[in-house]
Amino acid sequence: MSAPIKIVYSILSSANAVTNIVGNRLNPVRIPQESAFPAISYNVVSIVANPTNSGHSRTEFARVQVNVYATSFADVVELASQVRVTMDNAATPETYNSSYVQRIEYDGENQTADDQAAFAGLYQISQDYLINYIYSPPVVDEFLLLESGDFMLLETGDRIIK
């Protein structure tokens, strides 16, 4: 499973305001057939690596979509509001499922309905978030002071030749 999926699951599944409404109906990519509602699915829209002068860094930018479903408009709006508050208030920088998250930003939403889904139709609100993360927590016992084309100078005075 990709890092952004694990990050979103970690944040939403630990939020009582969300799990009090959906229970364990938090699913990557799709909602299982015959699922009860309200429910949430989440998926990665795109991941962009962060190139640097010396190659790719471990930092990536992911666009993640969180899809909220319910059988009434009032319920979908309430759940989407709780998801928004939870994602907006997620601690950053912080480590979620072994990924160091530097920043999470809300990037808009879309409201739709599907009259053919479930028994009486479904309302859906899709929210996009931009997540800036590093695969694993950074090592903080040494700091890079200077980088040139030939070497890197660490705070400890060590020189790493490229």
Secondary structure, DSSP 4 states (H G I P E B T S, - for coil): --HHHHHHHHHHHT-HHHHHHHTT-EEESSPPTT--SSEEEEEEEEEEEEEETTEEEEEEEEEEEEEEEESSHHHHHHHHHHHHHHHHTS-SSEEETTEEEEEEEEEEEEEEEETTSTTT-EEEEEEEEEEEEESSPPP-SS-EEEE-SSEEEETTS-EEE-
